[in-house]
Amino acid sequence: MSIQGLRGHRSVVGNAVRVTTAACVGFYLCRYGLGLTAMALYAAFTAVSLGALARIPGSGRQRAATVLTAVPAGLLLLTLGTLLAVRTWAAVLGMLVVGFVIAYAGTTGPRIAGAAPGMQLLYILPCFPPYAPELLGQRLAGFLLGAALLAAAQRFLLPEPDTPPFRRLLAGAADAAADLAELHGAPAPGPLLDRARSAADALRPSRVPPADRPASPTVAHKAMQHAAEAARTLLARLDALHTAEGAHRAYRPETVALLTGIGDAARGAARALCDGRRLRPGQGPQAAELERELGPVRTHQALDTLERLDADDRLVYLRRRSLVVQAADATVVLVLATRLLFGDRSVDRDTAGHAFGYARTRAPALWWLRLTSHLTPRSVIFQNACRFALGLAAARAVAGVLDLQHGFWVLLATLTLTRTTSLETRSAIRQALLGTLAGAVLAGGLLALVDDRAAVYAVLLPPVMLLAFTLGPLRGLAWAQGGFTLVVATLFAQVSRVTWHLAPVRLTDVLTGSVIGLICGLVAWPRGAGREVRRSMAALSTAIAASIGRTAARVVDRTGAGRTGGTTATGGPGGAGRDAEADLGAINRALALARESLAQYQCEPRERTGRQPDWPAVLVAAADARRGERLLPGRPGRITHRETGDWLRRAADDTAAGYRALARRLDTDHTAPADRSPPLDVRGLLAVVQRIPRDSPDRDARALAAALLLDSVIWLDGLTTDLTRIQEEL
């Protein structure tokens, strides 16, 4: 068995031990110590719901913190469930609303999403007759005890090991980048390149443990995401600088100075990330010196490149020149995002125009924006929330109308067996029924043999729980359902007198819940993310096209007014940053929807696995488009030369048209041959570009425009390359 497999087994066994310990201690203390049966049941089921049914990610410390954070919501859910149980219609309506809200709350981060199934159960438990508001105190006390015991077990009993915090990964990436930058063109040792590539790969969202992923809508997490994007860009550009053909030639003094500045700034960001101390405005790592060095390099090399560029060279010189400039830009963003992460919100006033518009946005506005970003039928999170809410409400209605003896098992079956596709739901139901049938037979035999001897059940409960919570995750759904059937029988036999008839009741309820889950799976988006991934990628391609158009329009100034500092043509310092941040909302939202649909699609089983487009390449193109929209509009200078501006607009329109054509193909016609977008028309640029005499009185202003032009061309060339790669995979 592989090391990864052993770690997985150890994690499952450890979690089973923790849940069993917390559930049994709470149950025995309340049942046999205090004689409070309701409190005993709720203490045990709280540990089971938040420890076994929920999938809370993270280390022992993080899991314990998540459990304790969920306590206020749990108290509210138990209270609502108890009060709404008075009427079936009230319980059904509450189940519809609560089911949707809890499932949809997963948009705010992996920890909340992982806890959602367990939180659903906390409402399901008390929302059945008998209507007993007088037991609310026992229920709440049992919940608090179970949550406290589970949190303590997660923290101290075979805890999951701590993982490096995300800012530590950022610090490692910044430090590796500094090492590469300080080589100044000398050949990079293999181990140093490997370290830099590993550091960049460690920042990929798929590589970061869910509990450590900066996924919430807080300013700190948004700053970490911004810093991670900048760090990965920085490492990629430095890697290309050291591995490209002719990379080890002698660098010019201004390039060496710029690389030195990159190394110093990246090293300062790494130190701040390791220290983790709060920063006041002006404290911490600085990027002002690097920005001062970047300006001359950008403008002088832009003029030099335009003078040397010919039709045969095409984009070779532009690409070489852009690597150092883009690395410096990424370093500036990394430093500013690091300062914002530790509390310096003045970074949105950066004179280079970098877009940190969210820096001064209030927390409620950020949370509201996140919560509303998926309120659309095109979001798989919205679809899943609707599917689960409808299924649970229907199950509660059936259980109430038919007056089922243990109705909450119907809802539990619906909750645990409903999947995102009808194919997966059918497969889950088959396994669950087989497992429940086997468990019911064993439970019926146990109840008939032991009868009402509670001491026997008390002795059997810990090993039965331990086996059920170990074999279920390791062996599959059938084992999980069979084991849970035995757990339920052993637990309830200690609360009230039960007979072997409990086993067939459990089987009937699971069958009822399974049918309801299957019907909901067939009615509500039965294909899961299979169709939605194409729609979301098509919408993302359209958003990329719009982003290209907006960015090109902002860097071209037909009036000749232009700008030379932090003041935009629309007026006001930093205005470009605020305008760009406002427009970035569209591509950010499309990117979030596309990522969620792709993540779900990759987890869903398929009867046929046909060849799929390179979906990650579309996400990469969107990130490239967003990076340009963040950086280019805030740059000094504007392209005021009419012919050059017209060429850039046409080039941007052609690239945008390619992405719109891609969107139409993804959304409608899947079989037509994919069009091939032509490469960037560099010959056309050479024919219209404005030559700048060395003794020109406005050479500095024109140099700013030339630098902005070349940065825009490199950006468009990258997006065209992305588009070509996507088209080749269709």
Disulfide bonds with the S-S distance in Angstrom:
none
